């Protein structure tokens, strides 16, 4: 795990150097690097920061955690109001996107393992 973290720290330093002193959003870079450590532990590989599927996963995860589902758990009657009904629909869409990303990467890892084991 330490190796994966160090690799992402190096990547983060390189991306910061590429900015050559110009201001940039450190949160985006930090989030991507932390997500890459997690992805490398889960799927055995890292994703490029410019990978659109990876960036979509980060956005979906953020939306997933920032959602108002906790309020709906406390006050279930709110589910019948239009605003919260839309929130639930958005929540389900985000959850589906996250699961699709995970399923696709699990399938890719399984395919690699099956290919290696066939030798």
GIKABEL-V493257 format. One record per backbone hydrogen bond with DSSP energy under -0.5 kcal/mol. CO is the residue of the C=O (numbers start at 1). NH is the residue of the N-H. E is the energy in kcal/mol with one decimal. If there is no record, write none. Layout:
BEGIN
co=CO nh=NH e=E
co=CO nh=NH e=E
END
This chain:
BEGIN
co=1 nh=5 e=-2.3
co=2 nh=6 e=-2.7
co=3 nh=7 e=-2.2
co=4 nh=8 e=-1.9
co=5 nh=9 e=-2.3
co=6 nh=10 e=-2.4
co=7 nh=11 e=-2.1
co=8 nh=12 e=-2.6
co=9 nh=13 e=-2.5
co=10 nh=14 e=-2.5
co=11 nh=15 e=-2.4
co=12 nh=16 e=-2.2
co=13 nh=17 e=-2.3
co=14 nh=18 e=-1.9
co=15 nh=19 e=-0.8
co=16 nh=19 e=-0.6
co=16 nh=21 e=-0.5
co=17 nh=20 e=-1.6
co=19 nh=22 e=-2.1
co=24 nh=26 e=-0.8
co=25 nh=29 e=-1.1
co=26 nh=30 e=-2.9
co=27 nh=31 e=-2.9
co=28 nh=32 e=-2.2
co=29 nh=33 e=-2.3
co=30 nh=34 e=-2.6
co=31 nh=35 e=-2.5
co=32 nh=36 e=-2.1
co=33 nh=37 e=-1.7
co=34 nh=38 e=-1.9
co=35 nh=39 e=-2.9
co=36 nh=40 e=-2.5
co=37 nh=41 e=-1.5
co=38 nh=42 e=-2.4
co=39 nh=43 e=-3.5
co=39 nh=45 e=-0.6
co=40 nh=44 e=-1.0
co=48 nh=51 e=-1.7
co=51 nh=55 e=-2.4
co=52 nh=56 e=-2.2
co=53 nh=57 e=-2.0
co=54 nh=58 e=-2.0
co=55 nh=59 e=-2.3
co=56 nh=60 e=-3.0
co=57 nh=61 e=-2.8
co=58 nh=62 e=-2.1
co=59 nh=63 e=-2.4
co=60 nh=64 e=-2.6
co=61 nh=65 e=-2.2
co=62 nh=66 e=-2.0
co=63 nh=67 e=-0.6
co=68 nh=71 e=-0.6
co=68 nh=72 e=-1.3
co=69 nh=73 e=-1.9
co=70 nh=74 e=-1.7
co=71 nh=75 e=-2.9
co=75 nh=78 e=-2.0
co=76 nh=79 e=-1.7
co=77 nh=80 e=-1.6
co=78 nh=81 e=-1.9
co=81 nh=85 e=-2.3
co=82 nh=86 e=-2.3
co=83 nh=87 e=-1.8
co=84 nh=88 e=-2.4
co=85 nh=89 e=-1.9
co=86 nh=90 e=-2.4
co=87 nh=91 e=-2.4
co=88 nh=92 e=-2.5
co=89 nh=93 e=-2.1
co=90 nh=94 e=-2.4
co=91 nh=95 e=-2.5
co=92 nh=96 e=-2.3
co=93 nh=97 e=-2.2
co=94 nh=98 e=-2.3
co=95 nh=99 e=-2.3
co=96 nh=100 e=-2.3
co=97 nh=101 e=-2.3
co=98 nh=102 e=-2.3
co=99 nh=103 e=-2.9
co=100 nh=104 e=-2.6
co=101 nh=105 e=-2.0
co=102 nh=106 e=-2.5
co=103 nh=107 e=-2.4
co=104 nh=108 e=-1.9
co=105 nh=109 e=-2.2
co=106 nh=110 e=-2.6
co=107 nh=111 e=-2.3
co=108 nh=112 e=-2.0
co=109 nh=113 e=-2.5
co=110 nh=114 e=-2.8
co=111 nh=115 e=-2.2
co=112 nh=116 e=-2.4
co=113 nh=117 e=-2.6
co=114 nh=118 e=-1.1
co=116 nh=119 e=-1.1
END
